[in-house]
Amino acid sequence: MRLPPRTADALLAGLVLLLVTVWTLISGWHAHESAPRAALGWALVLAGCGALALRRRWPVAVAVATLLACVAYYPHSAQDGPLLIAFALALYTTAAEGRFAAAVALAAVTLLAVGLGEARQAPGHRQIDGTALAMLAGWLISLVAVGRAQRTRTAYLHEVEQRALAAEREQEARARQSATEERLRIARELHDVLGHTVSLINVQSGAALHRLAKRPDPEAALVTATEALTAVRTTSKDALRELRATLGVLRGADEAAPTAPPASGLALLGDLIARARAAGLDVRTRVTGTPVPLPPPVDLAAYRIVQESLTNVTRHSATTSVTVSLAWEAATGTVRLRIADGGGRASGPTAADTVAGSGDSGSSDSASGGSWSGETKSAGTGSRETGSAGSAGSAGSAGSGNAGTGIRGMAERARALGGTLTAGPADGGGFVVEARLPTTLTPQEGTPA
C-alpha cells in the first residue's frame, strides 16, 4: 500500500530530521558553543529538514530554503551536523520533478559559493581542499543526473500505462464492434431464412385454401390439401435446417470464429428454385462459364442474394416470371449473379396475392409454364406494399426498409466480401438485381458475411 505523497514527504522529513539530530549530537558531543548559537543552529536544522515536507509541492523553493539553511548553519554552528543531506534531497527532488534547469543552477551556485568561500580563507584555515571540492562537484552532478533519470523513468512508465489503457480501451471497442457485427450478421441470416420461408408457406397455404374453396369434392380436396401440406412441410423442414445452422454459430466471446461450411450455398440453389416454383414462380436459370469452388462466406452470400431476390418477387411483384443467371468469369476472378423478374409492379395484386398473374375475377384453373393460374390468395396479404417499382430487389421485407434487410442487406453482404451489388428497374421492364462477388478472399475479407 502506497502512502499519499504529502504523508510520504512528511514522514521523510521526520526521518531526515531524526538522522541529522542524532548525528549532530554524536559528532558534537565534545563541542562547546553558547546557548544562542546552539539555539540558532538547531532552529536552522529544524527549518531545513522541515522544508522537505513540501519538496514535491514547491521543489525549487524547498531547494533554495535548504541551501540557505546550510549557508547560515555551517559558518556559525560548532556542531557541524549533516544538514547538507536535506539540501541533497531537495536538489534531487527538483531534478526529478522536471525542474532540470533550476537544479543545474542550484548545483552550480552551491559549487561556486563553496569554491569562492574557500578561496577567501587564509592558507591555514581552509576547510575544503581541491580534492574535496572536486568530489563535491561530482556529488552535485550525480544528484542532478539521478533526478533527471528518475524523471525520465517516471515519464516512460506513465506513457506505458497510458498505452496499456489505450490498448485496453481499443480492445474493448473492437470487442463491442465484433459483437455488433455478429448480431447484424445473424439478423441478416434470420431475416433471409424466415422471410423467404414464411413467404413461400403463406403463398402455398393461401393457394391451397383457394383451391379447396373451389373444389368441394372430398377426394379432390384431400389431394389438394395433401399437396399443400407436403409443400409446406418441405419448406419448413428446410427452414429449420437453416435456422439450426445459423443459431449453431452463436458462440462465446472467447471462442474462435466458426470455420464449418455454411448450411446454404450455390450447391443448394436447385432446391431453392424448386421451392420457388412450387410457390408459383416460373423460374428459369442460366449458367455460363466453368464453376469453381467458392469460399464459404461467398458461397453463402451468393445463395442469400438469390434467395432474398426470389422472396421479394413472391411478395411484391405482379409477375411470376423470373430469370436467375449465374456467370463464372475466370478472367476477372468473379462470379456474377443476375436475378430479373418479367415485369414491373402494379398497384393491383402482387405475385403473392395472385399466383401466375390472374386477378380476383375467379377465372378457371389452368396450368401455364408449370405455375399456378387463376388461384387467388386468401385474405391476410392486404398490408403488403404496392405501387412502387421493383420486385426482385424490393427494399426490405414487406417494405420495412430496415438496415440489414432487402437491398441494403444484400449490398452489405457483397460489400463485406469486396464485391458489388446494384438493383433497379430494367430497361425493358421489370426489376433487376445484379451482384459481382470474388471467387477468392483475402484474410481481411474472410469474415462471415
N, C-alpha and C positions, 0 to 999 in steps of 0.2 A: 504493500500500500504506500503510495507516494504522498508525501505531505504537501499541503498547499505552498506555493512559492514564498509567500510572506512568512509563514510559520517556519519554513526551512531556513530562510535568511535570518530570522530572529534567533533560531537555535544555533546557527553557525556563528553569529556574532557573540552569543554567550560562550560558546566553546573557545573562540579565539580570545575573548576577554579572560577566561579562566586560564588558558595556556600562558598568556602574557603575564598575568598576575603571579602565577606560580613560578614562572621562570624569573621574573623580576625579583621576587622575594628570595629565591635561592641564590641567584647571581649577586644580588646586592645586600647579602646578609651582613657583610662587614663594612658596607658603605655608610658614610656619615654625612648627612645634609640637614639643613634647617627645616623646620616644620613647614614654612610657607613654600619652599622649593619642593619638598616632598608632596605637599598637597597639590601644587601645580602639576607636578609630574603625573600623579595618579588621576587628576582631572583630564589631562591630555590622553592618558591611556584609555580612560572610560569613554571620552569623546571619539577617539579614533576607532576603537573596537565597536562602540555602539552604532557608529555610522554605517557599519556593514549590514545592519538590518534593513537598510534602504538601497542596497547595492544594485538590485535589478530594477528598482523603480526609477532611480536617478543615478545611473552608473558614473557619469562624468563628475557630477557634483560630489559624490561619495569619494571618488578617487582624489579629487582636489582637496577635500576635507582631511582625508587620512594623510596626504602628503604634507599639508600644512601642520597637522598634529605632530608628524615626525620632525619637521623642520624646527618646531618650537620645543619638542621634547628632548632631543639628543644634546643640543648645546647647553641646556640648563639643568638636566637631571643627572644626578650621580649614580642612579640605579642602572642606567644603560640597558633597559629591558628590550625584548624583541618586538617592539611596536611596529617595526618595518613589515612584519607579517601581515598586518592589517592593510598596509598600502599595497603589498604584493597581491593580495586577494582582490582588492579594489581595481588594480591595474588589469589583472586577468579578466575580471568581470566586464570592464569597459570594452576590451577587445572582443570578448565572447558575445556581448550584446550588439555587436555590429558597429561600434564607435571606434573603428580602427585608427582613423586619423587622430582622434583625441588621445587614444592610448599611446601612439607613437610620440605625440607631442609631449605628453606627461613623462614618458620614459626619457626623452631627450632632455627635458628641463631638469629632471632629477639628476641625470648623469652630469650635466653641465654645472648644476648647483654644487654637487659634491666635489667635482673637479676644481671649480673656482675657489670653493671654501678651503680645500686642502692646499691649493697653490698660495693662498694668502697667509698660511701658517708659517711660523718660523721653522727653520730646518729641523730642529729637535723636537718640535711639538706636533708634527703631522700624525694623524690617526690612521690614515689610509695611504699605503704606498701605491706605486704604479701597477703592481700585480693585482692588488685588491680592487683597484679601480677598473681594471680590465675584466675581472671576474664579475664585478657589479654590472658592467655593461652587458656581459653575456647573460647574466641573470635577468636583467630587464628585457633584453631581446627575446629570451626564451619565454618569459611570461606573456609578452605580446603575441609571439608566434603560436604558443599553445592556445591562447584565447581565440586567435584567428582560426586555427584549425577546428576548435570546438564549434565556432560559429558556422564554419563550412559544413561540418558533420551534422549539426542540427538542421541546417537548411536542406541538406541532402535527405535526411530522414523524413523531414516534413514533406519534401517532394515525393519521396517513395510512398508515404502514407496517402498523399493526395492522389497519386496514380493508382494505388490499390483501391481507394474509394471510388475513383472514376471508373476503373475496370469493373468493380462490383456493380456499380450503377448501370454500366453498359451491358453487363451480362444479364442483369435483371430486365433491362429494357428489351434485349434480344429474346429473353425467355417469354416475356409478355407478347412480343411481336410474333414469335413462333406459335404461341398458344392461339393468338388471334387468327393467324393464317390457317392453323389446323382447324379451328372452328369453322372458318369460312369454307375451307375445302370440304369438310364433312357436310356443311349446309348445302353446298352445291350438289354433292353426291345424293343427299337425301331428296333434294328438290327434283333432280333429274329422274331418280328411280321412282319416287312416289308420284310425281306429276305425270310421267309417261304411263305408268301402270294404272293409276286411277282414271286417267282419261280413257284408256282403252276399255277398262272394265265398265265405265259409265256408258260408252258407246255400245258395247256388246250387250249389256243388260237392257239398255233402252231399246235397241233394235229387237231384242227377244220379246220384250213386253209388247211392242207394236205388232209383231207377228202373231203373238198369242191373241191379241185383241181382234185380229183379222181372221184367225183360224180357230173357230170354236171347236172343231173336231178334236176329240181327246187324243187320238193317235197322232195326228199332225202336231197337236200342241206338245205332246210328250217328246216327239222328235226335236221340235224347235227348242224346248226347254233343255233337253239333253245337250244339244249342240252349243247353246249359250252357256250352260254351266261348265261344259268341258273347256270352252274358250276362256271363261273366267278363271277356272282352276289352273289352267296352264299359265295364264298371265300372272296370277297371284303367286304361283309357285316360283316363277322366275323373279318376281319382285322380292319374295322372301329370301331367295338365294343371294340377290344383290345386296339386300339390306344386311344380311348376316356378314357378308364380305366387307361392307362399308363399316359397320359397327365393330368388326373384328380388329380394325387397325387402331381403335382407340387404345391409348397406352398412357402410362405414367410419364412424368416429366423427365425421369432419369433413364427411360428405356430408349433403345435405338429406334430409328425410323423403320417402318415396315419395309421389307425387301421382297415379300412374296408377290408373285404376279397378280395383277388385278383380276377381279371376278368377271369383268366385262372387257371386251376388246373387239377388234375387227373380225376375229375368228367367230364371234357370235353375231355378226351382222346379219347373217341369214335368218337366225331365229328372230331378231328384232324386226326384220322386214316381214317375216311370216306373221308375226303378231299384228303388225300394222295392216297387212292385207286382210287378216281375219276381222279386223275392226272396220273394214270397208274401204280402205285406201287402195288405189291402183298404183302400186309402187313398181317402177322399172329401175333396173340397175345397169350401170355401165362401168366396166373396169378396163383400164388401159395401162400398159407398162408391165414390168415384172415386179410382183410383190416382194418385199424384203421384210425380215423380222424387225419389228419396231420396239423401242424401249417401252417398258410397261406404262410409264406416265403418258407417252404419246399415244400408245395403243388405246388406253382408257379415254383420253381426251377426244380422239377421233370418234370413238364409239358414242361418247356422250353428246358430241355435237350433232351427229346424225339422229340420235335418239330425241334430243330436245327439238330439233327441226321437225321431225315427224310428229311429235307431240303437239307442236303449235299448229301444224297443218290440221290435225284432228280437231283441235279446239277452235281455231279461228278462221279457217279457210272455207270458202264456198265451193271448193273443188275437191275431188278425191284423187286427182292425177298428180303423182309426184315422181320425179326422176332423181335418183341418187347416183352420182358419178364419183368414181374413185380413180385418180390418175397418179401412177407412180412415176415420178420424174427423177431418173437416176442422175441426169446431168446437174441438177441443182440440189440433189440430196433432200428432196421434199416429197411429201405426199399431199395431193390436192383433193379436197372434198368439195363437192358442189351438190347442194340439195335445192331443187327448184320445183315449185308447185305449178299446176297447169293453168292457174288463173287467179286474178286478184280477189280481194274480199268484197263482199257486197253488204248492204245494210240488212239483207234478208237472212235466212237460215244459213248456218255455217256447216262445215263438213261433219261436225259432231252433232248437229241438230238434224240434218237430213243426209243420211248416208247415201253416197253416189249421186247426190245433187238434185233430188226431186223435192218438191215443196210439200205443203200440207194438204194438197188437193186430193190426196187419197188415191193416186194413180195405181194401177195394177202392178203386181210384183213382176219383175223381170231381171234376169241376170245380165250384166253387161261388164265385160272385161274382168270377170272374177270378183266383182264388188256387189254389194247390196244395192238395190234400186227400189225407189218408191217406198222406203221404210222411214217413217217419221219417228224421231227420237222422242222418248217420253218426257214429261214435264220435269223441270229442275235445271234447265240449261239457260233460262232467261237472263241470268246475270252475266253471261259471257259477253265480253267486249266485242262490239261490232262497229263497222263503218270506217275503219282505218285501213290503210294499205298495208299489205304484208300478211304473211301467214307463216311461212317456213321459219322465219326468224322473229316472230312477233315478240314484243318486249315483255318478258316475264311470263309467269303463269297466270292465266286469266287476266292479263293486263295489269298485273301488280306493279311491274317496273322496279321491284326492289333490287338492291345491289346484290349481285351474285346469281341472278336468275335471268332467263331469256337471253337476249342478245348480249347483254353485259356479262352474264356468266360465261357464255361461250367465248366471248372475246378475252376475258380474263384467263381462261384455260389456255387459249392459243398464245397469248402474250407471255404467260408464265413459262412457256416452253420455247420461246424465241420464234414463234410463228405469228401469223396474222389472220384476221377474220373480218370479212365485210358482209354486210347484209343490206338489202334494199330491193325496191321494185325492179323487175326485169324489163328490158326494152320492149319485148313482145307481150307483156302482161305477166301477171303472176309475181312471185317473190322468190328471191334467190339468196341463199346463204352459201358463201364460198370461204373456205379456210385452207391455209397452207401451213403444214406442220413439218418440222425437220425429222428426218429418219434417224438421226443420231443426236445425242445430247452431250453437252459439256457437263463437268461436275457441278457447276453452279446452277445449271438448268435441270438437274436430275431430281429435284424435289417433286413430290406428288403434286399433280395439277389440280 
